[in-house]
Amino acid sequence: MGPTLRRIYDVSLPIISEGLAFPGEPQIHISAHQSIERGDAANVSALALGSHTGTHIDAPRHFLPGGGPVDAVPLERLIGPAVVLGVPEHATSIGAAELRARDLGGARRVLFRTRNSALLSKPRFTPGYVSLAPDGAEYLLDREVELVGIDYLSIERFDSKDHPVHRMLLERQVVIVEGLDLSAVPEGRYEVICLPLRLAGLDGAPARVVLIG
């Protein structure tokens, strides 16, 4: 028998002009800087976007003064075995109680597939997305998780004032991946490859993320 074919899921959001952005963050603008149709020798586009556009990772510098930048995140945290956990449709947040009922199986990289994935195709931002609760973050930290991902533009509750989930995770050097499109990905175990742009000294960066399984 030949080798078993493994499926590759691209779980990154396409970056498009005027695409979905978190309120208060830069809007996405893409325009033609040079155009063959206008008589230029080549096509070259001009991009204006935020460091947390689309599928992206948060580095400690995002919330912690003096925290490490995105280009200092160790690659070994961004590549390796991961588990995709489905969250029930009725859930509004992911807390310790929900996680205790699931088997993480010692996974160091955990990605949450929620009803959020259906919101990613909507042109307007939806404040009522599923988020990770502080006690859920503490549960993951107790199990030495190194990377946590979710399928909307923030892992934190929209109306949070002090952002405890971000701070708890980033203080412990846990990589936060936001804006994953997991709508076509079944629950299970995968190999994740998450490569943010190497933006020197910045607080985060858009990333291309794929799951292999």
C-alpha positions as a Markdown table, in Angstrom:
| # | Residue | x | y | z |
|---|---|---|---|---|
| 1 | Met | 0.0 | 0.0 | 0.0 |
| 2 | Gly | 1.1 | 3.6 | -0.7 |
| 3 | Pro | 1.5 | 6.3 | 1.8 |
| 4 | Thr | -1.6 | 7.7 | 3.4 |
| 5 | Leu | -2.5 | 11.0 | 1.9 |
| 6 | Arg | -2.9 | 13.8 | 4.5 |
| 7 | Arg | -5.2 | 16.7 | 4.0 |
| 8 | Ile | -4.0 | 20.2 | 4.3 |
| 9 | Tyr | -6.5 | 22.8 | 5.6 |
| 10 | Asp | -5.7 | 26.5 | 5.0 |
| 11 | Val | -7.3 | 28.1 | 8.1 |
| 12 | Ser | -6.2 | 31.7 | 7.3 |
| 13 | Leu | -8.5 | 34.5 | 6.4 |
| 14 | Pro | -8.0 | 36.1 | 3.0 |
| 15 | Ile | -6.9 | 39.8 | 3.4 |
| 16 | Ile | -9.1 | 42.0 | 1.3 |
| 17 | Ser | -9.6 | 45.7 | 1.0 |
| 18 | Glu | -12.2 | 46.9 | 3.5 |
| 19 | Gly | -12.3 | 43.4 | 5.0 |
| 20 | Leu | -13.4 | 42.6 | 8.6 |
| 21 | Ala | -11.4 | 44.4 | 11.3 |
| 22 | Phe | -11.7 | 44.7 | 15.0 |
| 23 | Pro | -13.4 | 48.0 | 16.1 |
| 24 | Gly | -10.8 | 50.8 | 16.7 |
| 25 | Glu | -8.1 | 49.0 | 14.7 |
| 26 | Pro | -6.8 | 50.1 | 11.3 |
| 27 | Gln | -9.0 | 49.3 | 8.4 |
| 28 | Ile | -7.6 | 47.3 | 5.4 |
| 29 | His | -6.9 | 49.3 | 2.3 |
| 30 | Ile | -5.4 | 47.7 | -0.8 |
| 31 | Ser | -4.8 | 49.8 | -4.0 |
| 32 | Ala | -2.8 | 49.6 | -7.2 |
| 33 | His | 0.5 | 51.4 | -6.8 |
| 34 | Gln | 1.6 | 50.3 | -10.3 |
| 35 | Ser | -0.6 | 48.8 | -12.9 |
| 36 | Ile | 0.1 | 47.1 | -16.3 |
| 37 | Glu | -3.3 | 48.2 | -17.4 |
| 38 | Arg | -2.3 | 51.8 | -16.8 |
| 39 | Gly | 0.9 | 51.4 | -18.7 |
| 40 | Asp | 3.3 | 50.4 | -16.0 |
| 41 | Ala | 5.9 | 47.6 | -16.5 |
| 42 | Ala | 4.4 | 45.5 | -13.6 |
| 43 | Asn | 1.6 | 45.2 | -11.1 |
| 44 | Val | 2.5 | 46.4 | -7.6 |
| 45 | Ser | 0.0 | 46.9 | -4.8 |
| 46 | Ala | 0.0 | 49.3 | -1.9 |
| 47 | Leu | -1.2 | 47.8 | 1.4 |
| 48 | Ala | -2.4 | 49.7 | 4.5 |
| 49 | Leu | -3.4 | 47.4 | 7.4 |
| 50 | Gly | -2.9 | 46.8 | 11.1 |
| 51 | Ser | -0.5 | 44.4 | 12.8 |
| 52 | His | -3.6 | 42.4 | 14.0 |
| 53 | Thr | -5.3 | 42.1 | 10.6 |
| 54 | Gly | -7.1 | 38.9 | 9.7 |
| 55 | Thr | -5.5 | 35.7 | 10.9 |
| 56 | His | -2.7 | 36.9 | 13.2 |
| 57 | Ile | -0.7 | 36.2 | 16.3 |
| 58 | Asp | -0.4 | 38.3 | 19.4 |
| 59 | Ala | 3.1 | 38.7 | 20.9 |
| 60 | Pro | 3.7 | 39.7 | 24.5 |
| 61 | Arg | 4.4 | 43.3 | 23.4 |
| 62 | His | 0.7 | 43.6 | 22.5 |
| 63 | Phe | -0.3 | 44.1 | 26.1 |
| 64 | Leu | 2.9 | 44.0 | 28.2 |
| 65 | Pro | 5.2 | 47.0 | 28.4 |
| 66 | Gly | 8.6 | 45.7 | 27.4 |
| 67 | Gly | 7.2 | 42.4 | 26.3 |
| 68 | Gly | 8.8 | 40.4 | 23.5 |
| 69 | Pro | 8.0 | 41.3 | 19.9 |
| 70 | Val | 6.5 | 39.0 | 17.3 |
| 71 | Asp | 9.8 | 38.3 | 15.5 |
| 72 | Ala | 11.2 | 36.9 | 18.8 |
| 73 | Val | 8.5 | 34.2 | 19.2 |
| 74 | Pro | 10.2 | 30.8 | 19.0 |
| 75 | Leu | 9.4 | 29.0 | 15.8 |
| 76 | Glu | 9.1 | 25.7 | 17.7 |
| 77 | Arg | 6.0 | 27.1 | 19.5 |
| 78 | Leu | 4.4 | 27.8 | 16.1 |
| 79 | Ile | 4.9 | 24.5 | 14.4 |
| 80 | Gly | 3.9 | 21.1 | 15.8 |
| 81 | Pro | 1.1 | 18.8 | 17.1 |
| 82 | Ala | -2.2 | 20.6 | 17.8 |
| 83 | Val | -5.7 | 19.6 | 18.8 |
| 84 | Val | -8.9 | 21.2 | 17.4 |
| 85 | Leu | -11.7 | 21.3 | 20.0 |
| 86 | Gly | -15.3 | 21.9 | 19.0 |
| 87 | Val | -17.3 | 24.2 | 21.3 |
| 88 | Pro | -21.1 | 23.7 | 21.5 |
| 89 | Glu | -23.2 | 26.2 | 19.6 |
| 90 | His | -24.9 | 27.5 | 22.7 |
| 91 | Ala | -21.6 | 28.4 | 24.4 |
| 92 | Thr | -20.9 | 32.1 | 25.0 |
| 93 | Ser | -17.5 | 31.6 | 26.5 |
| 94 | Ile | -15.0 | 28.8 | 27.1 |
| 95 | Gly | -14.3 | 28.3 | 30.8 |
| 96 | Ala | -12.6 | 25.7 | 33.0 |
| 97 | Ala | -15.8 | 23.7 | 33.4 |
| 98 | Glu | -16.1 | 23.2 | 29.6 |
| 99 | Leu | -12.4 | 22.3 | 29.3 |
| 100 | Arg | -12.5 | 19.7 | 32.1 |
| 101 | Ala | -15.2 | 17.8 | 30.2 |
| 102 | Arg | -12.8 | 17.5 | 27.2 |
| 103 | Asp | -9.6 | 15.5 | 26.8 |
| 104 | Leu | -6.7 | 17.7 | 25.8 |
| 105 | Gly | -4.5 | 14.6 | 25.7 |
| 106 | Gly | -1.5 | 16.6 | 26.8 |
| 107 | Ala | -1.7 | 18.9 | 23.7 |
| 108 | Arg | 0.5 | 22.0 | 23.9 |
| 109 | Arg | -1.3 | 23.7 | 21.1 |
| 110 | Val | -5.1 | 24.1 | 21.4 |
| 111 | Leu | -7.4 | 25.6 | 18.7 |
| 112 | Phe | -11.1 | 26.3 | 19.5 |
| 113 | Arg | -13.7 | 25.8 | 16.7 |
| 114 | Thr | -16.9 | 27.7 | 17.8 |
| 115 | Arg | -19.9 | 29.2 | 16.1 |
| 116 | Asn | -17.6 | 32.2 | 15.5 |
| 117 | Ser | -16.3 | 30.6 | 12.3 |
| 118 | Ala | -19.7 | 31.4 | 10.7 |
| 119 | Leu | -19.3 | 35.1 | 11.7 |
| 120 | Leu | -16.1 | 35.5 | 9.7 |
| 121 | Ser | -17.9 | 35.8 | 6.4 |
| 122 | Lys | -20.1 | 38.6 | 7.7 |
| 123 | Pro | -19.1 | 42.0 | 6.5 |
| 124 | Arg | -19.7 | 43.6 | 9.9 |
| 125 | Phe | -18.1 | 42.9 | 13.2 |
| 126 | Thr | -20.1 | 40.9 | 15.6 |
| 127 | Pro | -19.5 | 41.8 | 19.3 |
| 128 | Gly | -21.3 | 38.7 | 20.7 |
| 129 | Tyr | -18.6 | 36.2 | 19.7 |
| 130 | Val | -17.4 | 33.2 | 21.8 |
| 131 | Ser | -14.4 | 34.1 | 23.9 |
| 132 | Leu | -12.0 | 32.3 | 26.3 |
| 133 | Ala | -12.9 | 33.0 | 30.0 |
| 134 | Pro | -10.2 | 33.8 | 32.5 |
| 135 | Asp | -10.6 | 30.5 | 34.3 |
| 136 | Gly | -10.4 | 28.7 | 31.0 |
| 137 | Ala | -7.1 | 30.5 | 30.4 |
| 138 | Glu | -5.9 | 29.5 | 33.8 |
| 139 | Tyr | -6.9 | 25.9 | 33.1 |
| 140 | Leu | -4.8 | 25.9 | 29.9 |
| 141 | Leu | -1.8 | 27.5 | 31.7 |
| 142 | Asp | -1.9 | 24.8 | 34.4 |
| 143 | Arg | -1.6 | 22.2 | 31.6 |
| 144 | Glu | 1.4 | 24.0 | 30.1 |
| 145 | Val | -0.3 | 24.9 | 26.8 |
| 146 | Glu | 2.1 | 26.9 | 24.6 |
| 147 | Leu | -0.3 | 28.1 | 21.8 |
| 148 | Val | -4.0 | 28.9 | 21.9 |
| 149 | Gly | -6.1 | 29.8 | 18.9 |
| 150 | Ile | -9.7 | 30.9 | 18.3 |
| 151 | Asp | -11.9 | 31.5 | 15.3 |
| 152 | Tyr | -12.6 | 35.2 | 15.7 |
| 153 | Leu | -10.6 | 38.4 | 15.8 |
| 154 | Ser | -10.0 | 38.3 | 19.6 |
| 155 | Ile | -9.8 | 35.7 | 22.2 |
| 156 | Glu | -11.0 | 38.1 | 24.8 |
| 157 | Arg | -14.6 | 39.1 | 25.6 |
| 158 | Phe | -15.5 | 42.2 | 23.5 |
| 159 | Asp | -16.4 | 44.4 | 26.5 |
| 160 | Ser | -13.4 | 43.5 | 28.6 |
| 161 | Lys | -11.7 | 46.5 | 30.1 |
| 162 | Asp | -8.5 | 45.1 | 31.6 |
| 163 | His | -8.0 | 42.2 | 29.2 |
| 164 | Pro | -7.1 | 39.5 | 31.7 |
| 165 | Val | -7.0 | 36.6 | 29.3 |
| 166 | His | -4.5 | 38.3 | 27.0 |
| 167 | Arg | -2.4 | 39.3 | 30.0 |
| 168 | Met | -2.4 | 35.9 | 31.6 |
| 169 | Leu | -1.4 | 34.1 | 28.5 |
| 170 | Leu | 1.1 | 36.6 | 27.2 |
| 171 | Glu | 2.8 | 36.9 | 30.6 |
| 172 | Arg | 3.5 | 33.2 | 30.4 |
| 173 | Gln | 4.8 | 33.4 | 26.8 |
| 174 | Val | 1.7 | 31.6 | 25.4 |
| 175 | Val | 1.2 | 32.4 | 21.7 |
| 176 | Ile | -2.3 | 33.7 | 20.9 |
| 177 | Val | -3.6 | 33.0 | 17.4 |
| 178 | Glu | -6.8 | 34.9 | 16.4 |
| 179 | Gly | -8.9 | 35.0 | 13.3 |
| 180 | Leu | -8.7 | 31.3 | 12.4 |
| 181 | Asp | -11.3 | 30.0 | 10.0 |
| 182 | Leu | -12.0 | 26.5 | 11.3 |
| 183 | Ser | -15.4 | 26.1 | 9.7 |
| 184 | Ala | -14.3 | 23.2 | 7.5 |
| 185 | Val | -12.0 | 21.5 | 10.0 |
| 186 | Pro | -13.3 | 18.5 | 12.0 |
| 187 | Glu | -12.3 | 18.0 | 15.6 |
| 188 | Gly | -9.2 | 16.1 | 16.1 |
| 189 | Arg | -5.4 | 16.1 | 16.1 |
| 190 | Tyr | -3.3 | 17.9 | 13.5 |
| 191 | Glu | 0.1 | 19.3 | 12.7 |
| 192 | Val | -0.1 | 23.1 | 12.8 |
| 193 | Ile | 2.2 | 25.5 | 10.9 |
| 194 | Cys | 1.7 | 29.1 | 11.9 |
| 195 | Leu | 4.1 | 31.6 | 10.3 |
| 196 | Pro | 3.6 | 35.2 | 11.1 |
| 197 | Leu | 5.2 | 37.9 | 9.0 |
| 198 | Arg | 8.7 | 38.7 | 10.4 |
| 199 | Leu | 7.8 | 42.3 | 11.4 |
| 200 | Ala | 10.7 | 43.4 | 13.5 |
| 201 | Gly | 9.9 | 44.7 | 17.0 |
| 202 | Leu | 6.1 | 44.7 | 16.6 |
| 203 | Asp | 3.3 | 43.6 | 18.8 |
| 204 | Gly | 1.7 | 41.1 | 16.4 |
| 205 | Ala | 1.6 | 40.1 | 12.8 |
| 206 | Pro | -0.7 | 38.6 | 10.2 |
| 207 | Ala | 0.0 | 34.9 | 9.7 |
| 208 | Arg | -0.6 | 32.1 | 7.2 |
| 209 | Val | -1.8 | 29.1 | 9.2 |
| 210 | Val | -2.3 | 25.6 | 7.9 |
| 211 | Leu | -3.4 | 22.3 | 9.6 |
| 212 | Ile | -2.2 | 19.0 | 8.3 |
| 213 | Gly | -4.1 | 15.8 | 9.3 |
